[in-house]
Amino acid sequence: MKIEKIICDCCGEEIPTVKKKDIFGIEREYYRFGKLNYGEPFTDINCHNLGLDLCERCAGKISLEMYKTRMEMLNGTK
Ligand SMILES: [Zn+2]
């Protein structure tokens, strides 16, 4: 069974899928959504839960930007 295609909200590329066996041993396709990481304690945020569909690459980029912004705010610089 083929699952629906999901497009990354950021770059417009298709979200890649992986085939994995679920807990019942049935092979299913899963989307490889990117996860956001803003630095502790906001690590491993599933952006799909926030209504965003991001590929791993874009999630990585956004995470880095958010992390930098957060650090600048914490340091009171800029
Ligand atoms: Zn993307």
N, CA, C, O and the ligand as a Tripos MOL2 file, in Angstrom:
@<TRIPOS>MOLECULE
protein
  313   311    79     0     0
PROTEIN
NO_CHARGES

@<TRIPOS>ATOM
      1 N           0.8360   -1.2020    0.0000 N.3       1 MET1
      2 CA          0.0000    0.0000    0.0000 C.3       1 MET1
      3 C           0.8680    1.2480    0.0000 C.2       1 MET1
      4 O           1.7730    1.4070    0.8190 O.2       1 MET1
      5 N           0.5700    2.1040   -0.9220 N.am      2 LYS2
      6 CA          1.3660    3.3250   -1.0660 C.3       2 LYS2
      7 C           0.7100    4.4290   -0.2430 C.2       2 LYS2
      8 O          -0.5080    4.6010   -0.2620 O.2       2 LYS2
      9 N           1.5340    5.1620    0.4700 N.am      3 ILE3
     10 CA          0.9710    6.2510    1.2520 C.3       3 ILE3
     11 C           1.0720    7.5620    0.4830 C.2       3 ILE3
     12 O           1.8620    7.7080   -0.4510 O.2       3 ILE3
     13 N           0.2600    8.4860    0.9020 N.am      4 GLU4
     14 CA          0.1800    9.8060    0.2910 C.3       4 GLU4
     15 C           1.5100   10.5500    0.3680 C.2       4 GLU4
     16 O           2.2820   10.3800    1.3120 O.2       4 GLU4
     17 N           1.7550   11.3630   -0.6260 N.am      5 LYS5
     18 CA          2.9820   12.1550   -0.6030 C.3       5 LYS5
     19 C           2.7850   13.4060    0.2430 C.2       5 LYS5
     20 O           1.7330   14.0440    0.2020 O.2       5 LYS5
     21 N           3.8020   13.7380    0.9970 N.am      6 ILE6
     22 CA          3.7670   14.9700    1.7870 C.3       6 ILE6
     23 C           4.9430   15.8230    1.3550 C.2       6 ILE6
     24 O           6.0650   15.3380    1.2110 O.2       6 ILE6
     25 N           4.6690   17.0850    1.1540 N.am      7 ILE7
     26 CA          5.6840   18.0210    0.6890 C.3       7 ILE7
     27 C           6.1680   18.8680    1.8590 C.2       7 ILE7
     28 O           5.3780   19.3110    2.6930 O.2       7 ILE7
     29 N           7.4590   19.0800    1.9040 N.am      8 CYS8
     30 CA          8.0540   19.9170    2.9500 C.3       8 CYS8
     31 C           7.5300   21.3440    2.8330 C.2       8 CYS8
     32 O           7.5210   21.9090    1.7390 O.2       8 CYS8
     33 N           7.0950   21.9330    3.9380 N.am      9 ASP9
     34 CA          6.5590   23.3000    3.9550 C.3       9 ASP9
     35 C           7.6340   24.3320    3.6560 C.2       9 ASP9
     36 O           7.3360   25.4600    3.2630 O.2       9 ASP9
     37 N           8.8650   23.9400    3.8420 N.am     10 CYS10
     38 CA          9.9590   24.8950    3.7250 C.3      10 CYS10
     39 C          10.5910   24.8880    2.3320 C.2      10 CYS10
     40 O          10.6770   25.9390    1.6970 O.2      10 CYS10
     41 N          11.0300   23.7420    1.8500 N.am     11 CYS11
     42 CA         11.7480   23.7020    0.5690 C.3      11 CYS11
     43 C          10.9310   23.1280   -0.5800 C.2      11 CYS11
     44 O          11.3560   23.1840   -1.7340 O.2      11 CYS11
     45 N           9.7480   22.5710   -0.2680 N.am     12 GLY12
     46 CA          8.8970   22.0370   -1.3210 C.3      12 GLY12
     47 C           9.2960   20.6600   -1.8200 C.2      12 GLY12
     48 O           8.7070   20.1530   -2.7750 O.2      12 GLY12
     49 N          10.2820   20.0530   -1.1920 N.am     13 GLU13
     50 CA         10.6980   18.6980   -1.5610 C.3      13 GLU13
     51 C           9.7770   17.6870   -0.8870 C.2      13 GLU13
     52 O           9.1570   17.9550    0.1420 O.2      13 GLU13
     53 N           9.7160   16.5310   -1.5040 N.am     14 GLU14
     54 CA          8.8960   15.4710   -0.9330 C.3      14 GLU14
     55 C           9.5520   14.9340    0.3420 C.2      14 GLU14
     56 O          10.7700   14.7660    0.4070 O.2      14 GLU14
     57 N           8.7220   14.6700    1.3470 N.am     15 ILE15
     58 CA          9.2440   14.0720    2.5800 C.3      15 ILE15
     59 C           9.5570   12.6040    2.2790 C.2      15 ILE15
     60 O           8.6790   11.8640    1.8370 O.2      15 ILE15
     61 N          10.7860   12.1850    2.5110 N.am     16 PRO16
     62 CA         11.1060   10.7810    2.2380 C.3      16 PRO16
     63 C          10.4040    9.8360    3.2040 C.2      16 PRO16
     64 O          10.0700   10.2040    4.3310 O.2      16 PRO16
     65 N          10.1910    8.6320    2.7440 N.am     17 THR17
     66 CA          9.5540    7.6410    3.6130 C.3      17 THR17
     67 C          10.5200    6.4810    3.8440 C.2      17 THR17
     68 O          11.4260    6.2300    3.0500 O.2      17 THR17
     69 N          10.3030    5.8020    4.9280 N.am     18 VAL18
     70 CA         11.0880    4.6030    5.2190 C.3      18 VAL18
     71 C          10.1310    3.4620    5.5120 C.2      18 VAL18
     72 O           9.0390    3.6610    6.0440 O.2      18 VAL18
     73 N          10.5660    2.2660    5.1520 N.am     19 LYS19
     74 CA          9.7550    1.0880    5.4670 C.3      19 LYS19
     75 C          10.2700    0.5040    6.7700 C.2      19 LYS19
     76 O          11.4580    0.2220    6.9290 O.2      19 LYS19
     77 N           9.3430    0.3330    7.6920 N.am     20 LYS20
     78 CA          9.7180   -0.2190    8.9990 C.3      20 LYS20
     79 C           8.6370   -1.1690    9.4520 C.2      20 LYS20
     80 O           7.4660   -1.0040    9.1110 O.2      20 LYS20
     81 N           9.0220   -2.1400   10.2040 N.am     21 LYS21
     82 CA          8.0260   -3.0590   10.7540 C.3      21 LYS21
     83 C           7.4450   -2.4510   12.0260 C.2      21 LYS21
     84 O           8.1720   -1.9430   12.8790 O.2      21 LYS21
     85 N           6.1270   -2.5140   12.1340 N.am     22 ASP22
     86 CA          5.5060   -1.9930   13.3420 C.3      22 ASP22
     87 C           5.5440   -3.0550   14.4410 C.2      22 ASP22
     88 O           6.1270   -4.1240   14.2620 O.2      22 ASP22
     89 N           4.9280   -2.7550   15.5600 N.am     23 ILE23
     90 CA          4.9930   -3.6800   16.7070 C.3      23 ILE23
     91 C           4.3570   -5.0390   16.4270 C.2      23 ILE23
     92 O           4.6170   -6.0070   17.1420 O.2      23 ILE23
     93 N           3.5170   -5.1120   15.3790 N.am     24 PHE24
     94 CA          2.9000   -6.3890   15.0200 C.3      24 PHE24
     95 C           3.6800   -7.1330   13.9450 C.2      24 PHE24
     96 O           3.2690   -8.1980   13.4820 O.2      24 PHE24
     97 N           4.8210   -6.5480   13.5530 N.am     25 GLY25
     98 CA          5.6350   -7.1900   12.5270 C.3      25 GLY25
     99 C           5.1440   -6.9400   11.1140 C.2      25 GLY25
    100 O           5.5880   -7.5930   10.1700 O.2      25 GLY25
    101 N           4.2270   -5.9950   10.9680 N.am     26 ILE26
    102 CA          3.7150   -5.6450    9.6400 C.3      26 ILE26
    103 C           4.5520   -4.4920    9.0800 C.2      26 ILE26
    104 O           4.7780   -3.4860    9.7520 O.2      26 ILE26
    105 N           5.0010   -4.6590    7.8510 N.am     27 GLU27
    106 CA          5.8130   -3.6090    7.2580 C.3      27 GLU27
    107 C           4.9430   -2.4220    6.8550 C.2      27 GLU27
    108 O           3.9490   -2.5680    6.1440 O.2      27 GLU27
    109 N           5.3390   -1.2630    7.3230 N.am     28 ARG28
    110 CA          4.5940   -0.0510    7.0090 C.3      28 ARG28
    111 C           5.5600    1.0260    6.5500 C.2      28 ARG28
    112 O           6.7650    0.9610    6.7970 O.2      28 ARG28
    113 N           4.9920    2.0240    5.8700 N.am     29 GLU29
    114 CA          5.8190    3.1490    5.4520 C.3      29 GLU29
    115 C           5.6410    4.2880    6.4450 C.2      29 GLU29
    116 O           4.5280    4.6170    6.8540 O.2      29 GLU29
    117 N           6.7430    4.8660    6.8120 N.am     30 TYR30
    118 CA          6.7270    6.0050    7.7370 C.3      30 TYR30
    119 C           7.3720    7.1960    7.0620 C.2      30 TYR30
    120 O           8.2920    7.0440    6.2580 O.2      30 TYR30
    121 N           6.8870    8.3770    7.3900 N.am     31 TYR31
    122 CA          7.5100    9.5910    6.8790 C.3      31 TYR31
    123 C           8.7140    9.9310    7.7290 C.2      31 TYR31
    124 O           8.6970    9.8000    8.9530 O.2      31 TYR31
    125 N           9.7540   10.3700    7.0530 N.am     32 ARG32
    126 CA         10.9320   10.8090    7.8020 C.3      32 ARG32
    127 C          10.8620   12.3160    8.0010 C.2      32 ARG32
    128 O          11.5470   13.0850    7.3260 O.2      32 ARG32
    129 N          10.0200   12.7160    8.9410 N.am     33 PHE33
    130 CA          9.8890   14.1360    9.2370 C.3      33 PHE33
    131 C          11.1180   14.6210    9.9840 C.2      33 PHE33
    132 O          11.7400   13.8790   10.7440 O.2      33 PHE33
    133 N          11.4510   15.8710    9.7530 N.am     34 GLY34
    134 CA         12.5510   16.4610   10.4950 C.3      34 GLY34
    135 C          12.0960   16.7870   11.8960 C.2      34 GLY34
    136 O          10.9140   17.0340   12.1370 O.2      34 GLY34
    137 N          13.0260   16.7860   12.8060 N.am     35 LYS35
    138 CA         12.7110   17.1610   14.1840 C.3      35 LYS35
    139 C          13.4700   18.4180   14.5370 C.2      35 LYS35
    140 O          14.5940   18.6400   14.0860 O.2      35 LYS35
    141 N          12.8290   19.2390   15.3560 N.am     36 LEU36
    142 CA         13.4510   20.5000   15.7440 C.3      36 LEU36
    143 C          14.1740   20.3460   17.0680 C.2      36 LEU36
    144 O          13.7620   19.5920   17.9500 O.2      36 LEU36
    145 N          15.2410   21.0700   17.1730 N.am     37 ASN37
    146 CA         16.0540   21.0330   18.3760 C.3      37 ASN37
    147 C          16.5250   22.4510   18.6560 C.2      37 ASN37
    148 O          17.3960   22.9700   17.9580 O.2      37 ASN37
    149 N          15.9500   23.0790   19.6810 N.am     38 TYR38
    150 CA         16.3080   24.4720   20.0090 C.3      38 TYR38
    151 C          17.3390   24.5200   21.1220 C.2      38 TYR38
    152 O          17.6450   25.6000   21.6280 O.2      38 TYR38
    153 N          17.8620   23.4190   21.5000 N.am     39 GLY39
    154 CA         18.7450   23.3820   22.6620 C.3      39 GLY39
    155 C          17.9230   23.0570   23.8840 C.2      39 GLY39
    156 O          16.7130   23.2820   23.9050 O.2      39 GLY39
    157 N          18.5600   22.5390   24.8810 N.am     40 GLU40
    158 CA         17.8650   22.1090   26.0970 C.3      40 GLU40
    159 C          16.9590   23.2020   26.6510 C.2      40 GLU40
    160 O          17.3700   24.3620   26.6350 O.2      40 GLU40
    161 N          15.7630   22.9140   27.1390 N.am     41 PRO41
    162 CA         15.1270   21.5840   27.1660 C.3      41 PRO41
    163 C          14.2770   21.3080   25.9320 C.2      41 PRO41
    164 O          13.5270   20.3320   25.9110 O.2      41 PRO41
    165 N          14.3790   22.1450   24.9040 N.am     42 PHE42
    166 CA         13.5200   21.9750   23.7260 C.3      42 PHE42
    167 C          14.1830   21.1350   22.6460 C.2      42 PHE42
    168 O          14.4010   21.6050   21.5290 O.2      42 PHE42
    169 N          14.4960   19.9190   22.9750 N.am     43 THR43
    170 CA         15.1070   19.0430   21.9850 C.3      43 THR43
    171 C          14.0680   18.0570   21.4770 C.2      43 THR43
    172 O          13.0650   17.7880   22.1380 O.2      43 THR43
    173 N          14.3260   17.5350   20.3110 N.am     44 ASP44
    174 CA         13.4840   16.4810   19.7530 C.3      44 ASP44
    175 C          12.0200   16.8810   19.6340 C.2      44 ASP44
    176 O          11.1290   16.1170   20.0070 O.2      44 ASP44
    177 N          11.7730   18.0810   19.1120 N.am     45 ILE45
    178 CA         10.3980   18.5430   18.9130 C.3      45 ILE45
    179 C           9.9100   18.0340   17.5650 C.2      45 ILE45
    180 O          10.5250   18.2900   16.5300 O.2      45 ILE45
    181 N           8.8340   17.3340   17.5900 N.am     46 ASN46
    182 CA          8.2560   16.8260   16.3580 C.3      46 ASN46
    183 C           7.4350   17.9410   15.7250 C.2      46 ASN46
    184 O           6.3540   18.2700   16.2140 O.2      46 ASN46
    185 N           7.9420   18.5250   14.6370 N.am     47 CYS47
    186 CA          7.2700   19.6830   14.0530 C.3      47 CYS47
    187 C           5.9300   19.3060   13.4270 C.2      47 CYS47
    188 O           5.0890   20.1730   13.1920 O.2      47 CYS47
    189 N           5.7330   18.0380   13.1610 N.am     48 HIS48
    190 CA          4.4450   17.5930   12.6270 C.3      48 HIS48
    191 C           3.3350   17.8820   13.6430 C.2      48 HIS48
    192 O           2.2040   18.1940   13.2710 O.2      48 HIS48
    193 N           3.6750   17.7750   14.9250 N.am     49 ASN49
    194 CA          2.7140   18.0920   15.9920 C.3      49 ASN49
    195 C           2.3880   19.5770   16.0400 C.2      49 ASN49
    196 O           1.3570   19.9700   16.5850 O.2      49 ASN49
    197 N           3.2590   20.4010   15.4740 N.am     50 LEU50
    198 CA          3.0430   21.8430   15.4450 C.3      50 LEU50
    199 C           2.3300   22.2600   14.1540 C.2      50 LEU50
    200 O           2.1400   23.4480   13.8930 O.2      50 LEU50
    201 N           1.9430   21.2750   13.3610 N.am     51 GLY51
    202 CA          1.2590   21.5660   12.1130 C.3      51 GLY51
    203 C           2.1960   21.9020   10.9770 C.2      51 GLY51
    204 O           1.7720   22.4520    9.9600 O.2      51 GLY51
    205 N           3.4690   21.5760   11.1370 N.am     52 LEU52
    206 CA          4.4640   21.8420   10.1050 C.3      52 LEU52
    207 C           4.9820   20.5220    9.5470 C.2      52 LEU52
    208 O           5.2630   19.5830   10.2920 O.2      52 LEU52
    209 N           5.1020   20.4680    8.2410 N.am     53 ASP53
    210 CA          5.7170   19.3010    7.6290 C.3      53 ASP53
    211 C           7.0850   19.7130    7.1150 C.2      53 ASP53
    212 O           7.1940   20.4230    6.1150 O.2      53 ASP53
    213 N           8.1020   19.2770    7.7850 N.am     54 LEU54
    214 CA          9.4560   19.6590    7.3960 C.3      54 LEU54
    215 C          10.3060   18.4290    7.1330 C.2      54 LEU54
    216 O          10.2030   17.4220    7.8330 O.2      54 LEU54
    217 N          11.1470   18.5290    6.1150 N.am     55 CYS55
    218 CA         12.0860   17.4440    5.8660 C.3      55 CYS55
    219 C          13.2210   17.5560    6.8820 C.2      55 CYS55
    220 O          13.3370   18.5640    7.5800 O.2      55 CYS55
    221 N          14.0360   16.5470    6.9620 N.am     56 GLU56
    222 CA         15.0980   16.5400    7.9700 C.3      56 GLU56
    223 C          16.1050   17.6670    7.7540 C.2      56 GLU56
    224 O          16.6300   18.2450    8.7060 O.2      56 GLU56
    225 N          16.3610   17.9640    6.4820 N.am     57 ARG57
    226 CA         17.3270   19.0040    6.1610 C.3      57 ARG57
    227 C          16.8530   20.3810    6.6370 C.2      57 ARG57
    228 O          17.6070   21.1200    7.2690 O.2      57 ARG57
    229 N          15.5910   20.7170    6.3250 N.am     58 CYS58
    230 CA         15.0530   22.0190    6.7220 C.3      58 CYS58
    231 C          14.9240   22.1050    8.2350 C.2      58 CYS58
    232 O          15.2050   23.1500    8.8230 O.2      58 CYS58
    233 N          14.5070   21.0300    8.8630 N.am     59 ALA59
    234 CA         14.3880   21.0260   10.3210 C.3      59 ALA59
    235 C          15.7510   21.2980   10.9500 C.2      59 ALA59
    236 O          15.8500   22.0040   11.9540 O.2      59 ALA59
    237 N          16.7840   20.7420   10.3610 N.am     60 GLY60
    238 CA         18.1450   20.9590   10.8490 C.3      60 GLY60
    239 C          18.5450   22.4160   10.7470 C.2      60 GLY60
    240 O          19.1240   22.9830   11.6740 O.2      60 GLY60
    241 N          18.2270   23.0210    9.5960 N.am     61 LYS61
    242 CA         18.5580   24.4320    9.3630 C.3      61 LYS61
    243 C          17.8090   25.3250   10.3380 C.2      61 LYS61
    244 O          18.3990   26.2100   10.9580 O.2      61 LYS61
    245 N          16.4940   25.0900   10.4740 N.am     62 ILE62
    246 CA         15.6660   25.8980   11.3560 C.3      62 ILE62
    247 C          16.1300   25.7370   12.8060 C.2      62 ILE62
    248 O          16.1800   26.7070   13.5630 O.2      62 ILE62
    249 N          16.4630   24.5180   13.1770 N.am     63 SER63
    250 CA         16.9470   24.2610   14.5330 C.3      63 SER63
    251 C          18.1710   25.1000   14.8400 C.2      63 SER63
    252 O          18.2860   25.6870   15.9160 O.2      63 SER63
    253 N          19.0820   25.1490   13.8860 N.am     64 LEU64
    254 CA         20.3210   25.8900   14.0720 C.3      64 LEU64
    255 C          20.0470   27.3860   14.2450 C.2      64 LEU64
    256 O          20.6300   28.0370   15.1110 O.2      64 LEU64
    257 N          19.1460   27.9240   13.4020 N.am     65 GLU65
    258 CA         18.7820   29.3330   13.4890 C.3      65 GLU65
    259 C          18.1290   29.6530   14.8290 C.2      65 GLU65
    260 O          18.4630   30.6490   15.4700 O.2      65 GLU65
    261 N          17.1970   28.8000   15.2450 N.am     66 MET66
    262 CA         16.4960   29.0080   16.5020 C.3      66 MET66
    263 C          17.4640   28.9280   17.6760 C.2      66 MET66
    264 O          17.3680   29.6850   18.6420 O.2      66 MET66
    265 N          18.3710   28.0150   17.5650 N.am     67 TYR67
    266 CA         19.3550   27.8200   18.6240 C.3      67 TYR67
    267 C          20.2320   29.0650   18.7660 C.2      67 TYR67
    268 O          20.4950   29.5350   19.8730 O.2      67 TYR67
    269 N          20.6780   29.5880   17.6170 N.am     68 LYS68
    270 CA         21.5270   30.7820   17.6210 C.3      68 LYS68
    271 C          20.7820   31.9700   18.2110 C.2      68 LYS68
    272 O          21.3180   32.6980   19.0460 O.2      68 LYS68
    273 N          19.5260   32.1620   17.7630 N.am     69 THR69
    274 CA         18.6970   33.2610   18.2460 C.3      69 THR69
    275 C          18.5160   33.1680   19.7570 C.2      69 THR69
    276 O          18.5850   34.1650   20.4750 O.2      69 THR69
    277 N          18.2870   31.9730   20.2050 N.am     70 ARG70
    278 CA         18.0550   31.7470   21.6310 C.3      70 ARG70
    279 C          19.3170   32.0730   22.4280 C.2      70 ARG70
    280 O          19.2510   32.6870   23.4930 O.2      70 ARG70
    281 N          20.4540   31.6570   21.9040 N.am     71 MET71
    282 CA         21.7190   31.9200   22.5830 C.3      71 MET71
    283 C          22.0100   33.4160   22.6470 C.2      71 MET71
    284 O          22.5000   33.9190   23.6580 O.2      71 MET71
    285 N          21.7020   34.1300   21.5490 N.am     72 GLU72
    286 CA         21.9020   35.5710   21.5190 C.3      72 GLU72
    287 C          21.0110   36.2690   22.5420 C.2      72 GLU72
    288 O          21.4340   37.2160   23.2040 O.2      72 GLU72
    289 N          19.7790   35.7930   22.6630 N.am     73 MET73
    290 CA         18.8650   36.3650   23.6290 C.3      73 MET73
    291 C          19.3490   36.1230   25.0500 C.2      73 MET73
    292 O          19.2800   37.0010   25.9100 O.2      73 MET73
    293 N          19.8390   34.9140   25.2730 N.am     74 LEU74
    294 CA         20.3240   34.5510   26.6060 C.3      74 LEU74
    295 C          21.5610   35.3600   26.9810 C.2      74 LEU74
    296 O          21.7520   35.7410   28.1360 O.2      74 LEU74
    297 N          22.3880   35.6090   25.9820 N.am     75 ASN75
    298 CA         23.6170   36.3550   26.2460 C.3      75 ASN75
    299 C          23.3850   37.8620   26.2520 C.2      75 ASN75
    300 O          24.2530   38.6310   26.6640 O.2      75 ASN75
    301 N          22.1980   38.2800   25.7860 N.am     76 GLY76
    302 CA         21.8820   39.6830   25.7610 C.3      76 GLY76
    303 C          22.6960   40.4730   24.7540 C.2      76 GLY76
    304 O          22.8130   41.6920   24.8720 O.2      76 GLY76
    305 N          23.2510   39.8030   23.7820 N.am     77 THR77
    306 CA         24.0290   40.4900   22.7630 C.3      77 THR77
    307 C          23.1430   40.8910   21.6030 C.2      77 THR77
    308 O          21.9430   40.6170   21.6210 O.2      77 THR77
    309 N          23.6950   41.5170   20.6210 N.am     78 LYS78
    310 CA         23.0710   41.9770   19.3940 C.3      78 LYS78
    311 C          22.6060   43.4100   19.4650 C.2      78 LYS78
    312 O          22.0580   43.9300   18.4930 O.2      78 LYS78
    313 ZN         12.6180   20.8450    3.3410 Zn       79 ZN79
@<TRIPOS>BOND
     1     1     2 1
     2     2     3 1
     3     3     4 2
     4     3     5 am
     5     5     6 1
     6     6     7 1
     7     7     8 2
     8     7     9 am
     9     9    10 1
    10    10    11 1
    11    11    12 2
    12    11    13 am
    13    13    14 1
    14    14    15 1
    15    15    16 2
    16    15    17 am
    17    17    18 1
    18    18    19 1
    19    19    20 2
    20    19    21 am
    21    21    22 1
    22    22    23 1
    23    23    24 2
    24    23    25 am
    25    25    26 1
    26    26    27 1
    27    27    28 2
    28    27    29 am
    29    29    30 1
    30    30    31 1
    31    31    32 2
    32    31    33 am
    33    33    34 1
    34    34    35 1
    35    35    36 2
    36    35    37 am
    37    37    38 1
    38    38    39 1
    39    39    40 2
    40    39    41 am
    41    41    42 1
    42    42    43 1
    43    43    44 2
    44    43    45 am
    45    45    46 1
    46    46    47 1
    47    47    48 2
    48    47    49 am
    49    49    50 1
    50    50    51 1
    51    51    52 2
    52    51    53 am
    53    53    54 1
    54    54    55 1
    55    55    56 2
    56    55    57 am
    57    57    58 1
    58    58    59 1
    59    59    60 2
    60    59    61 am
    61    61    62 1
    62    62    63 1
    63    63    64 2
    64    63    65 am
    65    65    66 1
    66    66    67 1
    67    67    68 2
    68    67    69 am
    69    69    70 1
    70    70    71 1
    71    71    72 2
    72    71    73 am
    73    73    74 1
    74    74    75 1
    75    75    76 2
    76    75    77 am
    77    77    78 1
    78    78    79 1
    79    79    80 2
    80    79    81 am
    81    81    82 1
    82    82    83 1
    83    83    84 2
    84    83    85 am
    85    85    86 1
    86    86    87 1
    87    87    88 2
    88    87    89 am
    89    89    90 1
    90    90    91 1
    91    91    92 2
    92    91    93 am
    93    93    94 1
    94    94    95 1
    95    95    96 2
    96    95    97 am
    97    97    98 1
    98    98    99 1
    99    99   100 2
   100    99   101 am
   101   101   102 1
   102   102   103 1
   103   103   104 2
   104   103   105 am
   105   105   106 1
   106   106   107 1
   107   107   108 2
   108   107   109 am
   109   109   110 1
   110   110   111 1
   111   111   112 2
   112   111   113 am
   113   113   114 1
   114   114   115 1
   115   115   116 2
   116   115   117 am
   117   117   118 1
   118   118   119 1
   119   119   120 2
   120   119   121 am
   121   121   122 1
   122   122   123 1
   123   123   124 2
   124   123   125 am
   125   125   126 1
   126   126   127 1
   127   127   128 2
   128   127   129 am
   129   129   130 1
   130   130   131 1
   131   131   132 2
   132   131   133 am
   133   133   134 1
   134   134   135 1
   135   135   136 2
   136   135   137 am
   137   137   138 1
   138   138   139 1
   139   139   140 2
   140   139   141 am
   141   141   142 1
   142   142   143 1
   143   143   144 2
   144   143   145 am
   145   145   146 1
   146   146   147 1
   147   147   148 2
   148   147   149 am
   149   149   150 1
   150   150   151 1
   151   151   152 2
   152   151   153 am
   153   153   154 1
   154   154   155 1
   155   155   156 2
   156   155   157 am
   157   157   158 1
   158   158   159 1
   159   159   160 2
   160   159   161 am
   161   161   162 1
   162   162   163 1
   163   163   164 2
   164   163   165 am
   165   165   166 1
   166   166   167 1
   167   167   168 2
   168   167   169 am
   169   169   170 1
   170   170   171 1
   171   171   172 2
   172   171   173 am
   173   173   174 1
   174   174   175 1
   175   175   176 2
   176   175   177 am
   177   177   178 1
   178   178   179 1
   179   179   180 2
   180   179   181 am
   181   181   182 1
   182   182   183 1
   183   183   184 2
   184   183   185 am
   185   185   186 1
   186   186   187 1
   187   187   188 2
   188   187   189 am
   189   189   190 1
   190   190   191 1
   191   191   192 2
   192   191   193 am
   193   193   194 1
   194   194   195 1
   195   195   196 2
   196   195   197 am
   197   197   198 1
   198   198   199 1
   199   199   200 2
   200   199   201 am
   201   201   202 1
   202   202   203 1
   203   203   204 2
   204   203   205 am
   205   205   206 1
   206   206   207 1
   207   207   208 2
   208   207   209 am
   209   209   210 1
   210   210   211 1
   211   211   212 2
   212   211   213 am
   213   213   214 1
   214   214   215 1
   215   215   216 2
   216   215   217 am
   217   217   218 1
   218   218   219 1
   219   219   220 2
   220   219   221 am
   221   221   222 1
   222   222   223 1
   223   223   224 2
   224   223   225 am
   225   225   226 1
   226   226   227 1
   227   227   228 2
   228   227   229 am
   229   229   230 1
   230   230   231 1
   231   231   232 2
   232   231   233 am
   233   233   234 1
   234   234   235 1
   235   235   236 2
   236   235   237 am
   237   237   238 1
   238   238   239 1
   239   239   240 2
   240   239   241 am
   241   241   242 1
   242   242   243 1
   243   243   244 2
   244   243   245 am
   245   245   246 1
   246   246   247 1
   247   247   248 2
   248   247   249 am
   249   249   250 1
   250   250   251 1
   251   251   252 2
   252   251   253 am
   253   253   254 1
   254   254   255 1
   255   255   256 2
   256   255   257 am
   257   257   258 1
   258   258   259 1
   259   259   260 2
   260   259   261 am
   261   261   262 1
   262   262   263 1
   263   263   264 2
   264   263   265 am
   265   265   266 1
   266   266   267 1
   267   267   268 2
   268   267   269 am
   269   269   270 1
   270   270   271 1
   271   271   272 2
   272   271   273 am
   273   273   274 1
   274   274   275 1
   275   275   276 2
   276   275   277 am
   277   277   278 1
   278   278   279 1
   279   279   280 2
   280   279   281 am
   281   281   282 1
   282   282   283 1
   283   283   284 2
   284   283   285 am
   285   285   286 1
   286   286   287 1
   287   287   288 2
   288   287   289 am
   289   289   290 1
   290   290   291 1
   291   291   292 2
   292   291   293 am
   293   293   294 1
   294   294   295 1
   295   295   296 2
   296   295   297 am
   297   297   298 1
   298   298   299 1
   299   299   300 2
   300   299   301 am
   301   301   302 1
   302   302   303 1
   303   303   304 2
   304   303   305 am
   305   305   306 1
   306   306   307 1
   307   307   308 2
   308   307   309 am
   309   309   310 1
   310   310   311 1
   311   311   312 2
@<TRIPOS>SUBSTRUCTURE
     1 MET1         2 RESIDUE 1 A MET
     2 LYS2         6 RESIDUE 1 A LYS
     3 ILE3        10 RESIDUE 1 A ILE
     4 GLU4        14 RESIDUE 1 A GLU
     5 LYS5        18 RESIDUE 1 A LYS
     6 ILE6        22 RESIDUE 1 A ILE
     7 ILE7        26 RESIDUE 1 A ILE
     8 CYS8        30 RESIDUE 1 A CYS
     9 ASP9        34 RESIDUE 1 A ASP
    10 CYS10       38 RESIDUE 1 A CYS
    11 CYS11       42 RESIDUE 1 A CYS
    12 GLY12       46 RESIDUE 1 A GLY
    13 GLU13       50 RESIDUE 1 A GLU
    14 GLU14       54 RESIDUE 1 A GLU
    15 ILE15       58 RESIDUE 1 A ILE
    16 PRO16       62 RESIDUE 1 A PRO
    17 THR17       66 RESIDUE 1 A THR
    18 VAL18       70 RESIDUE 1 A VAL
    19 LYS19       74 RESIDUE 1 A LYS
    20 LYS20       78 RESIDUE 1 A LYS
    21 LYS21       82 RESIDUE 1 A LYS
    22 ASP22       86 RESIDUE 1 A ASP
    23 ILE23       90 RESIDUE 1 A ILE
    24 PHE24       94 RESIDUE 1 A PHE
    25 GLY25       98 RESIDUE 1 A GLY
    26 ILE26      102 RESIDUE 1 A ILE
    27 GLU27      106 RESIDUE 1 A GLU
    28 ARG28      110 RESIDUE 1 A ARG
    29 GLU29      114 RESIDUE 1 A GLU
    30 TYR30      118 RESIDUE 1 A TYR
    31 TYR31      122 RESIDUE 1 A TYR
    32 ARG32      126 RESIDUE 1 A ARG
    33 PHE33      130 RESIDUE 1 A PHE
    34 GLY34      134 RESIDUE 1 A GLY
    35 LYS35      138 RESIDUE 1 A LYS
    36 LEU36      142 RESIDUE 1 A LEU
    37 ASN37      146 RESIDUE 1 A ASN
    38 TYR38      150 RESIDUE 1 A TYR
    39 GLY39      154 RESIDUE 1 A GLY
    40 GLU40      158 RESIDUE 1 A GLU
    41 PRO41      162 RESIDUE 1 A PRO
    42 PHE42      166 RESIDUE 1 A PHE
    43 THR43      170 RESIDUE 1 A THR
    44 ASP44      174 RESIDUE 1 A ASP
    45 ILE45      178 RESIDUE 1 A ILE
    46 ASN46      182 RESIDUE 1 A ASN
    47 CYS47      186 RESIDUE 1 A CYS
    48 HIS48      190 RESIDUE 1 A HIS
    49 ASN49      194 RESIDUE 1 A ASN
    50 LEU50      198 RESIDUE 1 A LEU
    51 GLY51      202 RESIDUE 1 A GLY
    52 LEU52      206 RESIDUE 1 A LEU
    53 ASP53      210 RESIDUE 1 A ASP
    54 LEU54      214 RESIDUE 1 A LEU
    55 CYS55      218 RESIDUE 1 A CYS
    56 GLU56      222 RESIDUE 1 A GLU
    57 ARG57      226 RESIDUE 1 A ARG
    58 CYS58      230 RESIDUE 1 A CYS
    59 ALA59      234 RESIDUE 1 A ALA
    60 GLY60      238 RESIDUE 1 A GLY
    61 LYS61      242 RESIDUE 1 A LYS
    62 ILE62      246 RESIDUE 1 A ILE
    63 SER63      250 RESIDUE 1 A SER
    64 LEU64      254 RESIDUE 1 A LEU
    65 GLU65      258 RESIDUE 1 A GLU
    66 MET66      262 RESIDUE 1 A MET
    67 TYR67      266 RESIDUE 1 A TYR
    68 LYS68      270 RESIDUE 1 A LYS
    69 THR69      274 RESIDUE 1 A THR
    70 ARG70      278 RESIDUE 1 A ARG
    71 MET71      282 RESIDUE 1 A MET
    72 GLU72      286 RESIDUE 1 A GLU
    73 MET73      290 RESIDUE 1 A MET
    74 LEU74      294 RESIDUE 1 A LEU
    75 ASN75      298 RESIDUE 1 A ASN
    76 GLY76      302 RESIDUE 1 A GLY
    77 THR77      306 RESIDUE 1 A THR
    78 LYS78      310 RESIDUE 1 A LYS
    79 ZN79       313 GROUP 0 **** ****
